[in-house]
């Protein structure tokens, strides 16, 4: 597993599709396009992963680092089954500071780990087939005659 490092890599992945969401996290995915340019963003055909934990949602550096560590640890597990693509796990909401008083408690780490496992399990499931739209007969034009 490779880690995303450059701003261009993160921007390319965030421009891709959001493949899974939980209450606090979102997983973005971008297919690797190795032959598209002279200098590709992703040098090898591997799983690429980046973690985005904004200060807006995790004020303390200790908390941000703990969340990032959990993201990389959970994602590196052999049973995760991430596709060969570039992924970004993004924190999209803050954890309640009343419930998680300490900046880096075992309780917070366990909650983050459980939610990340749920996020990655959702991403590993195959996408449901698209729903077929029922054909509605065109509505009759309203007859409003003005004299």
C-alpha positions as CSV (number, residue, x, y, z in Angstrom):
1,X,0.0,0.0,0.0
2,X,1.3,3.4,-1.0
3,X,0.5,6.7,0.7
4,X,-0.7,9.8,-1.1
5,X,1.8,12.6,-0.6
6,X,1.2,15.5,-3.0
7,X,-1.6,18.0,-3.2
8,X,-2.3,17.0,-6.8
9,X,-2.8,13.4,-5.7
10,X,-5.3,14.4,-3.0
11,X,-7.1,16.7,-5.4
12,X,-7.4,14.0,-8.0
13,X,-8.9,11.5,-5.6
14,X,-11.3,14.0,-4.0
15,X,-12.6,14.9,-7.5
16,X,-13.5,11.2,-7.9
17,X,-16.5,9.5,-6.5
18,X,-17.5,9.2,-2.8
19,X,-17.9,5.4,-2.5
20,X,-18.9,5.1,1.2
21,X,-19.9,7.3,4.1
22,X,-20.4,6.9,7.8
23,X,-21.4,9.4,10.5
24,X,-17.9,10.8,10.7
25,X,-16.0,9.6,7.6
26,X,-16.2,9.6,3.9
27,X,-14.2,7.4,1.5
28,X,-13.3,8.8,-1.9
29,X,-11.9,6.7,-4.8
30,X,-10.2,7.5,-8.0
31,X,-9.2,4.9,-10.6
32,X,-5.5,4.8,-11.4
33,X,-4.8,6.2,-14.9
34,X,-1.1,5.4,-15.4
35,X,-0.9,5.9,-19.1
36,X,-2.7,9.3,-19.3
37,X,0.2,11.6,-19.1
38,X,4.0,11.8,-19.4
39,X,4.4,12.0,-15.6
40,X,1.5,10.2,-13.9
41,X,0.3,11.1,-10.4
42,X,0.4,7.5,-9.2
43,X,3.7,5.8,-10.2
44,X,2.6,2.2,-9.6
45,X,-0.5,0.1,-10.0
46,X,-1.1,-0.4,-6.3
47,X,-3.5,0.6,-3.6
48,X,-2.9,4.3,-2.7
49,X,-4.3,5.8,0.5
50,X,-4.4,9.2,2.0
51,X,-6.0,10.5,5.2
52,X,-7.6,13.9,5.5
53,X,-8.3,15.1,9.0
54,X,-9.1,18.9,9.0
55,X,-8.5,21.1,12.0
56,X,-12.2,22.1,11.7
57,X,-13.3,18.7,13.0
58,X,-10.3,17.7,15.2
59,X,-8.8,20.8,16.8
60,X,-5.9,19.1,18.7
61,X,-2.9,17.8,16.8
62,X,-2.9,14.8,19.1
63,X,-6.4,13.9,18.0
64,X,-5.7,14.4,14.4
65,X,-2.6,12.2,14.5
66,X,-4.4,9.5,16.5
67,X,-7.2,9.4,13.9
68,X,-4.7,9.3,11.0
69,X,-2.8,6.4,12.7
70,X,-6.1,4.5,13.0
71,X,-6.9,5.2,9.3
72,X,-3.6,3.8,8.1
73,X,-3.6,0.9,10.6
74,X,-7.2,-0.3,9.8
75,X,-6.6,0.1,6.0
76,X,-3.4,-1.9,6.1
77,X,-5.2,-5.0,7.5
78,X,-5.1,-7.9,5.0
79,X,-8.8,-8.5,5.1
80,X,-9.9,-5.0,4.1
81,X,-9.9,-5.7,0.4
82,X,-9.4,-2.2,-1.1
83,X,-9.4,-2.1,-4.9
84,X,-6.2,-1.1,-6.8
85,X,-7.1,2.5,-6.9
86,X,-6.3,5.7,-5.0
87,X,-8.4,6.3,-1.9
88,X,-8.8,9.2,0.6
89,X,-10.5,8.7,3.9
90,X,-11.8,12.1,5.0
91,X,-13.1,13.1,8.4
92,X,-16.4,14.9,7.7
93,X,-17.7,15.5,11.2
94,X,-16.1,16.0,14.6
95,X,-16.3,13.6,17.5
96,X,-18.3,14.9,20.5
97,X,-15.8,16.4,22.9
98,X,-18.2,15.9,25.8
99,X,-18.2,12.1,25.2
100,X,-14.5,11.9,24.3
101,X,-12.9,14.3,26.8
102,X,-9.3,13.2,26.3
103,X,-7.6,14.2,23.1
104,X,-6.3,10.7,22.5
105,X,-8.2,8.2,24.6
106,X,-8.6,4.5,24.1
107,X,-12.3,5.1,23.9
108,X,-11.9,7.5,21.0
109,X,-9.5,5.2,19.2
110,X,-11.9,2.3,19.6
111,X,-14.8,4.4,18.2
112,X,-12.7,5.6,15.3
113,X,-11.5,2.0,14.5
114,X,-15.0,0.6,14.6
115,X,-16.3,3.3,12.3
116,X,-13.4,2.9,9.9
117,X,-14.0,-0.8,9.7
118,X,-17.7,-0.1,8.9
119,X,-16.7,2.4,6.2
120,X,-14.2,0.0,4.5
121,X,-16.8,-2.8,4.7
122,X,-19.3,-0.6,2.9
123,X,-16.7,0.3,0.3
124,X,-15.9,-3.4,-0.3
125,X,-19.5,-4.4,-1.0
126,X,-20.4,-4.4,-4.7
127,X,-22.5,-1.5,-5.8
128,X,-26.2,-2.3,-6.0
129,X,-27.6,-2.4,-9.6
130,X,-29.1,0.8,-10.7
131,X,-32.8,1.1,-10.1
132,X,-35.0,1.0,-13.2
133,X,-37.2,4.0,-13.5
134,X,-40.8,3.3,-14.0
135,X,-42.2,4.9,-17.1
136,X,-44.9,7.4,-16.3
137,X,-47.3,8.4,-18.9
138,X,-47.0,12.0,-19.8
139,X,-49.4,14.1,-17.8
140,X,-52.2,15.6,-19.8
141,X,-51.8,19.3,-20.4
142,X,-54.0,21.3,-18.3
143,X,-56.7,23.0,-20.3
144,X,-56.9,26.6,-19.1
145,X,-58.7,28.5,-21.7
146,X,-58.8,32.3,-21.4
147,X,-61.5,34.2,-23.2
